[in-house]
Amino acid sequence: MLQPSTRVLVDATLGDGGHSLAMLERGEPQLRIVGLDVDPESLKIAQQRLASYQSQCSLIKGNFRHIASLLASVGVATVDGILADLGISSRQIDVPERGLSYLEEGPLDLRLDPSLPHSAAELIATLEQDELVRLLRDYGEEQRAKPIARAIVKERCVRAIGSSTALRKIIEGVVRGPLQIKSVARVFQALRIAVNDELGALREFLQKAFSVLAPHGRLCVISYHSLEDRIVKEFFRGVARACTCPPEFPVCVCGKKSEAIVLTSKPITPSADEIKRNPRARSAKLRVLQKRA
């Protein structure tokens, strides 16, 4: 990530500042970091953690999908490196009041940005049953989407589904056995993705991040589930690919040139030791792209 020429680096998913702190602690006095996050609480914690490097940091509240305009707001046009860690921070999950966990009693919220207009509770209260089925299939890859959606609609006719445990009980009433907890996780994932428009934001981010990347600059993305990883992989392949003409064409007529080099032919995954220290990292996949000159 850090090359000798790196001067400006974007931590596009700042969180509590862990990645930024690790890079600043390498002792590169010329390094400037621009940190982005939608969560005001995360920004506050990151500001405290990075206080010793205040002169090297610009922390901004905003969604990484708006990376170009957010950078422009602090006078930055191009950058040498961009890191996006698409996982939710452990602190956010472990605070029941945030409504991001299915393991603890809390409001059925799932908003990463508290200023977003609609919570998960509002979403499942208003969607039609077939829309719920589609959401659970598309964003959660849940095989029991139809009976779970039917049970949600049946329950909401009796009472509002306002807590994480209330929704979890509905899912557990449909899915039995050892796969139960995985279905719960997939349903909550699907709702979180929908509430935060995570996949739409990721697609927009990748396009705009590449546009602000300087020649030889690197884009590093850590994903945690197949939906995210598929989008990242396809984008990387697209900008790295040269000719896109059909294979039966004898010569290239499209004129497309490769704009980048994919530095990770296969994603980098955590070691057994890292997973032991941080079990939540077990599904992480790191892909790295370098922009051509």
N, C-alpha and C positions, 0 to 999 in steps of 0.2 A: 504493500500500500504506500509506504513512505519511500520515495525515490530521492536521490541526491538533489534533484531539481524541484522537489515539492516545496511550494511556498504557501499556497492556499488550499485548504482541505475542508470539505463539507462533511459533517456528521449529520446526515439527513434524518436520522432517527435518534436524536440525542439521548433520550431517556434520562437516566440519572447521571449521565456523563462518564460512564465507565470506559468506553472506547476512547473518547477524547482525552481523558486523563492519561490513559496508557500511552497514547501517542505523544502527548506533551511531556511526559516524564522521560522521554528519550533524550531530552535536552537539546532540541533544535530551536534556537532562539529566533530564527527567521520564520518559523512555522506560524501561520495564522489559521485558526479554526473557526468556521461558521457552523454553529449548531442549530438545528431545527427540531421543533417538537410541537405537537398540538396540545399537550397536557401542561397546564400552568404549574401544577405541583412538581412535575418532573423538571421543568425549567428552573424552579426555585431551588430544588435540591442540587441540580447540576451547577448552578451559579455558585452555591456554597462549596461544592467539591472542587471547582475549578478556580476558586478565588485567588490562589497563588499565581495563576496564569492569566489574570484578568486582562492584561494588556494584549494578550494574544488571541482572545476569544470574543466573538460576537454571537450572542444567543438570541434567537428569534422565535416567537410563537407563530407557528404556521404549519400547514400541511405540506409535506414534501412534494406533493403534486404541483405546487406553485413555486418550485425551487428557483426558477429563473427570475421571477419578480421579487422574491424574498432576497435573493442575492443582490439584485439591483438596488434594493432599499438600503443596503449598507455599502453601496458603491463598488460591488464586485461584478465583473462581466464574465470572466472565465476562471476556472479553477483547475488545479493539478490532480485532484483526487476527490472521489465521492464514495462514502461508505453508507450503506443502508442495511440495518439489521431489522428485519421485518417481524421479529418476535415481540411479544408483549413483555414488559419488564416484570420480574418476580414480585416487586413491590406492589405493582398495580393489581396483580392477581391475588396477593395475600391480604389486601385490604377489602373486607367484605362490603363495606359501604360503597365501593366503586362499582359493585355489581358486575365484575368481570370473571368471577369464579363460579363454577357449578358445585364446588365442594363445601362452600359455606353459605349460610343464610344471608341474603342480601337482596337489594332491589334488583329486579330484572332490567338492567340498564344497558350494559355492554358498550357504552360510548367511550371511546378513547379521548375524544375531545368533548368536554362537558357542555360546550356551547352548541353542539349539534342539536337540531330541532326535535328529533324523534328517538325514543329509547326502544329497546327490544320489546318491552311490554306493550308499547303502543303499536309496534309493528305486528305482533301476533294477534292483537285485538282487532286489527283492521283488514288484514289480508284475507282474500277469499281462500277457500280450502285448496283449490288447484294451484293458486299462487304460492301457498305454503309448501305444497308438495314440490313444486319446481325449485323453490329456494333451498329446501333441505337436500334435494338431489344435486343441484348445480354447485352449491357452495359448501355442502357438508359431505357430499358423496355418500349419503345415507341410504342404504338399501330398503330400510323400513320407513321411508319417507311418507308413503301414503297412509298407513295406519297411525303413525305418529301425528300427522297433520289432522286426521279425522278426530283423534282423541283430544287434540288442542282445541279444535272448533267445538266439540261437544262440551268440554270443560268451561270454555269462556261463555257459553250460553247460560251457565249456572252462576259463575263468579269470575271476577277479573283475575287474570294470572299475572300477579305483580311481583313475585319474588323468584329467585333462582331455585329455591327448593321446591316451590310449587310446580315449576316447569319440569324439574328433574323427576318428581314423583309421577307426573303424567307419562314421561318417557319410560320410566321404570315399570309402569303399568302395562306398557305395550311390548317392550323388549325384555326378555327373561334370560337368565343364564350368564355365562362368562363374558358375552359380548355386550352386556348391558351398559357398562361404563363407557365403552367406546362409542356407542350410539349417543349417550348423553354428551360426550365431548364433541361429537360431530354436529349435533344439533346446535349446541352453543357456538361452535365455530361458524356455522352457517349464518346464524343470526348476527354474530359480531361482524362478519364480513359484509353483510347486507346493511346493517346500521351505519357502518363507517365507510361504505363504498370502497372497501380495501383494494379490490382488484382493479376497479376503475382508476383509483388513485395511483396504483402501482404502474399501470400502463402509461398514464400521463407523466408520471415521474420519470420513467425510463427514457421517454422521448425527450423531455426537457433537460434531464440530467446530461444526456449525451450531447445536447446542443450547447451546453455551457462548459463542457469539458475541453480543456486545452489540448493541442496536439501532444501525443505521448502520455496524456493523462489517463488515469485508471478509474474505472467504475467497479466497485466491489459490492455485491449484494448477498446477504445471508437470508435464505428462505427456510421455512419450517414445515410446509406441507406442499403436496403435489400441485395444487392450483397455482400457488405463487411461483414455484420452481418452473413450472411449464411456461408461464408468461416470461420469466427472466430468460430461460433457455432459448425460447423462440425469438425474443428481441435480440439477444446476443448473436444468434445465428444470422438473423436478418441483416444486421449492420456489418457483420463480418463477411457475408456472402458477396461474391462479385457478380458475375452474370446470372440473371434470373430467366434467361430465355428457355423455352421448352427444349428438352434434350434432343429432339429431332431436328432442331435448327442447325444447319452446317456451320454458320458463323454467328457471332453475337451481334444482335441488333438493338439490344436494350441500353447498352453503354454504361451499365451500372458498374461501379468500382467498389472494391472492399473498403469500408471506412474504419475498420477496427480489426484487432487480433484478439481472439478468445484465448486467454492465458491458461485457462483451466479446461483441458479436454474433457475431464470428468470433474464433477464438483468435489471440493475438499470437504471432508466430513470429520467430526470430532473423534479423537482417539478414545480408546477404552478408559484411559486414565482421566481424560477430561470429562467423559460422561459420568464417571464415578464421582468426580468433584462437583459436577453440575448436571444432574440427570435431565434437566429441562433442555439441555443442548443436544440430546441424543438424535433428534431428527434434523438438525441444522445442516444446510448445504451452502457452501460458499462458492460463488462463481465470480470470476474476475475478467474484465475486458479492458483492453488498452486501445485508445484512439490512435489511428494512424496520423502521420504528419500531413 
